[in-house]
Amino acid sequence: MSSTYTTGVFLKAMKVLIPLGAYHILRNRRTPFTLLLLASFLAAPLAASLVPEKHAIDRALLLLPMGALIGAFGIDWLLVPRIWFATWAGRAACAGLFVWMAVQFDGFYRDYLTEYPRRASFWFDGNHPGAFEPIVGQHGREDRRLIYLSAGMPRIREHWKLFLLSRGRSDLLTRTVFFNQQDFRLSSVRPGSILLTGADDAVERSFLKMVAVQAVAHITEPDGSPAFTIFERTQANPLYLFDGTYSAQVSLACTPGGAHDACAKLATTVECPSGETISVANGLVIDRCGYLNQAAIGDDGRYASASAGDGIPVTGTFATTGTFVLSGSGAYGGSQYQLTFLVTKRN
């Protein structure tokens, strides 16, 4: 599973050397050690073969040292002294196999240094050095600004710590804040502070809607695809009057469009029942269960967005206290739906 997908576990010349080595062992070099070597080579793939799993060669990598040793016996057989023309033929075959190995390895190594990093970058959670280098470069040892990293990025804590240790900047660990979108308050962030998000994730999409932060750099993968976005806290300091946590009771009414049309039900789960929680952070509505699309609240509390999945428009006005209603109606799948959120401010 860690292969470059351009070659097998053995060089192609081993197709010749391994059979020659096995023949040489059985015919001329038969000892307890060499017989154990052959038996180990043949038994190596058995465990992986017991389970019907594709691409499981990594479970049979005992083949590699055994195959290399058997291949060495194949070279030994080619170089055994014989009559002069047979000796030179064996040496020529051995030299030809070495050239074949070198040519194949050259192709593998060129790909490994050029195209392979582009193909494999996805598996390493993104181009972290490209994102971390400018952040570290902007924060000297005397700079007391905090660095904000979105906790939603995969293994960001481990990647950041490893990078700082490799650069001798472990002092920045104490100045790093890992934030969650629901609990983060930009009003507490010092202007000029740097914030890092993933490209096209929920946090980045939120920040792009805010005047309190601005994107200053877009980090790409080796293949040019977006990886991360670096934001900077601006001097703007809007008031987010409606930030907080809200309880919401969700109901969905449906009128079938025809005799054979079926109404879809609200997609509730144990973790996301009809009674759910909505957070407002930095003026953005964040629905934990995803019934509502993320959208900004106006200065007057006005909210206008749509339901996730079926796209029913939902509007309403947020209040800082008490209970209020967000609702909307629309057609989906041939039926008419009425979606209602009875929302109550918690804190």
C-alpha positions in Angstrom: 0.0 0.0 0.0 3.1 2.2 0.2 4.2 1.4 -3.3 4.8 3.9 -6.1 2.6 1.7 -8.3 5.2 1.7 -11.0 7.1 -1.5 -10.1 6.7 -4.8 -8.2 8.4 -5.9 -5.1 11.2 -7.4 -7.2 13.2 -6.1 -10.1 12.2 -7.9 -13.3 15.6 -9.5 -13.7 14.7 -11.6 -10.6 12.4 -13.6 -12.9 15.6 -15.1 -14.2 17.8 -15.1 -11.2 15.3 -16.7 -8.7 14.6 -19.8 -10.8 18.3 -20.2 -11.5 19.1 -19.8 -7.8 16.5 -22.4 -6.8 17.8 -24.8 -9.4 21.4 -24.2 -8.2 20.5 -24.8 -4.6 18.7 -28.0 -5.2 21.3 -29.3 -7.6 24.6 -28.1 -6.3 24.2 -26.2 -3.0 21.8 -28.3 -0.9 22.4 -27.8 2.8 20.1 -27.4 5.8 20.4 -23.6 5.5 19.7 -23.4 1.7 16.7 -25.7 2.0 15.3 -23.6 4.9 15.9 -20.6 2.7 13.8 -22.1 -0.1 11.1 -23.2 2.3 10.8 -19.8 3.9 10.5 -18.2 0.5 7.7 -20.5 -0.6 5.9 -20.1 2.8 6.1 -16.3 3.0 2.9 -15.6 1.0 0.8 -18.3 2.7 -0.4 -16.2 5.6 -1.4 -13.3 3.4 -3.2 -15.7 1.0 -5.5 -17.0 3.7 -7.6 -13.8 3.7 -9.2 -12.7 0.4 -7.6 -9.2 0.5 -6.3 -7.3 -2.5 -3.0 -5.5 -2.5 -1.7 -7.4 0.5 1.9 -7.9 -0.6 3.0 -5.9 2.4 1.9 -8.8 4.5 4.3 -11.1 2.6 7.5 -9.0 2.6 9.5 -11.8 4.0 9.8 -12.7 0.3 12.2 -9.9 -0.2 15.3 -11.0 1.7 14.7 -14.6 0.9 14.3 -13.8 -2.8 17.4 -11.6 -2.8 19.5 -14.5 -1.3 18.1 -17.0 -3.8 18.8 -14.6 -6.6 22.4 -14.4 -5.4 22.7 -18.1 -5.8 21.4 -17.6 -9.4 24.4 -15.2 -10.0 26.7 -17.8 -8.4 25.4 -20.4 -10.9 26.0 -18.1 -13.9 29.6 -17.5 -12.8 30.5 -21.1 -12.2 33.6 -22.0 -14.3 32.8 -24.1 -17.3 34.3 -24.6 -20.7 35.4 -21.2 -22.1 32.4 -20.4 -24.4 29.9 -21.4 -21.6 31.9 -19.3 -19.1 31.8 -16.2 -21.3 28.1 -16.8 -22.0 27.3 -17.0 -18.3 29.3 -13.8 -17.6 27.5 -12.0 -20.5 24.1 -13.1 -19.2 25.1 -11.9 -15.7 26.2 -8.5 -17.1 23.1 -8.2 -19.1 20.9 -8.8 -16.1 22.8 -6.2 -14.1 22.2 -3.6 -16.9 18.5 -4.5 -16.9 18.3 -4.0 -13.2 20.1 -0.6 -13.5 17.7 0.6 -16.3 14.6 -0.5 -14.3 15.8 1.1 -11.1 16.7 4.3 -13.0 13.1 4.6 -14.2 11.8 3.9 -10.7 14.1 6.4 -9.1 13.3 9.2 -11.5 9.6 8.7 -10.9 10.2 8.6 -7.2 11.8 12.0 -7.2 9.4 13.7 -9.7 5.9 12.4 -10.2 5.5 10.2 -7.1 5.5 13.0 -4.6 2.6 14.6 -6.5 0.7 11.4 -6.5 1.4 10.5 -2.9 1.0 14.0 -1.3 -2.7 13.2 -0.5 -1.7 10.5 1.9 0.4 12.8 4.0 -2.5 15.1 5.1 -1.4 17.9 2.9 1.6 20.2 2.2 2.4 21.1 5.8 5.9 22.4 5.2 4.5 24.8 2.6 2.0 26.1 5.2 4.2 26.1 8.3 7.3 27.7 6.8 5.8 31.2 6.2 4.1 31.1 9.6 7.3 30.2 11.5 9.2 32.8 9.4 6.8 35.6 10.5 7.1 34.7 14.2 10.5 35.5 15.7 11.5 34.4 19.2 10.5 37.8 20.6 7.1 37.9 18.8 4.4 37.3 21.4 1.5 36.9 19.0 -0.4 33.7 19.2 -0.7 31.3 16.2 -4.2 29.8 15.6 -4.5 26.4 13.9 -7.9 24.9 13.0 -8.3 21.7 15.1 -10.4 20.2 12.3 -7.4 19.5 10.1 -6.2 15.8 10.3 -3.4 15.2 12.8 -2.6 18.9 12.8 -1.2 18.8 16.3 1.3 16.1 15.5 2.4 17.6 12.2 2.9 21.1 13.8 4.9 19.7 16.7 7.1 17.6 14.5 7.7 20.5 12.2 8.7 22.8 15.0 11.0 20.3 16.6 12.7 19.7 13.2 13.3 23.5 12.9 14.4 24.1 16.4 11.3 26.3 17.2 9.6 24.4 20.0 9.2 27.8 21.7 6.1 28.3 19.3 4.3 25.4 20.9 3.4 27.5 23.9 2.1 30.2 21.6 -0.2 27.9 19.5 -3.9 27.8 19.9 -5.9 24.9 18.3 -9.5 26.1 17.8 -12.9 24.6 17.0 -15.2 26.5 14.8 -18.1 26.4 17.2 -16.2 27.8 20.2 -13.9 30.2 18.5 -14.4 34.0 19.1 -12.5 36.3 16.7 -13.1 39.2 19.1 -10.4 37.8 21.4 -7.8 37.5 18.6 -5.2 40.2 18.3 -5.1 42.0 14.9 -2.2 40.8 12.8 -2.4 37.3 14.2 -2.1 34.3 11.8 -4.8 31.7 11.4 -4.4 28.5 9.4 -7.3 26.4 7.9 -7.6 23.6 5.5 -8.5 24.5 1.9 -12.2 24.4 1.2 -13.2 23.1 4.6 -15.9 24.5 6.8 -13.7 26.9 8.7 -12.1 28.3 5.5 -15.6 28.9 4.0 -16.6 30.6 7.2 -13.6 32.9 7.3 -14.0 33.9 3.7 -17.4 35.4 4.7 -16.0 37.6 7.5 -14.4 41.0 7.4 -12.5 40.3 10.7 -10.1 38.0 8.8 -8.6 38.1 5.3 -6.8 35.4 3.3 -3.2 36.3 2.8 -1.8 33.0 1.3 -3.1 29.9 -0.5 -0.9 26.8 -0.1 -1.0 24.2 -2.8 0.0 20.6 -3.1 2.9 19.5 -5.4 0.3 18.8 -8.1 -1.2 22.4 -7.8 -4.4 21.4 -5.9 -5.3 23.6 -2.9 -4.1 22.4 0.5 -4.3 25.2 3.1 -5.2 28.8 3.5 -3.4 31.3 5.8 -5.6 34.1 7.2 -4.7 37.2 9.1 -6.8 39.0 11.7 -7.7 42.4 10.4 -8.4 45.6 12.4 -12.1 45.3 11.8 -14.0 44.4 15.0 -17.7 43.8 14.2 -20.1 43.1 17.0 -21.4 39.6 17.0 -24.6 40.1 19.0 -26.1 36.7 18.3 -23.1 34.5 19.1 -24.0 31.7 21.4 -25.6 28.3 21.7 -29.3 27.6 20.7 -31.6 24.6 21.2 -33.6 23.7 18.1 -36.7 21.5 17.7 -36.9 20.5 14.0 -40.0 19.3 12.3 -40.7 18.4 8.7 -44.2 18.3 7.2 -44.8 17.0 3.7 -47.6 17.0 1.1 -47.1 14.3 -1.6 -47.1 15.7 -5.1 -48.9 12.7 -6.5 -50.6 9.4 -5.6 -47.4 7.5 -6.0 -45.0 10.0 -4.5 -43.4 9.2 -1.2 -42.5 11.8 1.5 -39.0 11.7 2.9 -38.6 11.8 6.6 -36.2 14.0 8.6 -32.9 12.2 8.7 -32.5 11.9 12.4 -30.0 9.7 14.2 -29.1 9.0 17.8 -26.4 11.7 17.7 -28.6 14.1 15.7 -32.3 13.8 16.8 -34.9 16.3 15.9 -34.0 18.2 19.1 -30.5 19.4 18.2 -28.0 22.2 18.9 -27.2 25.2 16.7 -24.2 27.3 17.4 -23.6 30.9 16.2 -19.9 31.8 16.1 -18.6 35.1 14.8 -22.0 35.8 13.3 -22.2 32.4 11.4 -24.8 29.8 12.0 -23.2 26.4 12.5 -25.7 23.5 12.6 -24.0 20.5 14.3 -26.2 18.0 12.6 -26.2 19.6 9.2 -29.9 20.2 8.8 -29.1 23.8 7.8 -26.4 25.2 5.5 -23.9 27.5 7.1 -24.8 31.2 6.6 -24.1 34.6 8.1 -26.5 36.5 10.3 -27.2 40.1 9.5 -26.7 42.9 12.0 -30.4 42.8 12.6 -30.4 39.0 13.2 -31.8 38.2 9.8 -31.0 34.7 8.6 -31.5 33.4 5.1 -30.1 30.1 3.8 -31.3 26.6 2.9 -31.6 23.2 4.3 -28.8 20.8 3.6 -29.6 18.0 1.1 -33.0 19.0 -0.2 -32.2 22.8 -0.6 -35.5 24.1 1.0 -35.0 27.8 1.6 -35.1 28.7 5.3 -35.4 32.2 6.7 -36.0 33.9 10.1 -34.7 36.4 12.6 -32.4 35.5 15.5 -33.1 36.9 18.9 -30.7 37.3 21.8 -33.3 35.9 24.3 -36.4 33.7 24.2 -37.8 31.6 21.5 -38.1 32.3 17.7 -38.8 30.4 14.5 -36.8 29.7 11.4 -38.9 28.1 8.6 -39.3 27.6 4.9 -41.1 25.6 2.3 -40.2 24.2 -1.0 -40.5 21.3 -3.4 -38.2 18.3 -3.4 -38.6 15.0 -5.2 -42.1 15.8 -6.4 -43.5 16.6 -3.0 -44.0 19.9 -1.1 -42.2 20.3 2.3 -42.5 22.6 5.2 -39.4 22.8 7.4 -39.6 24.5 10.8 -37.0 25.1 13.5 -38.3 26.2 16.9 -35.1 27.8 18.3 -34.4 28.9 21.9 -31.3 30.8 23.1 -29.3 28.8 25.7 -26.3 31.1 26.4 
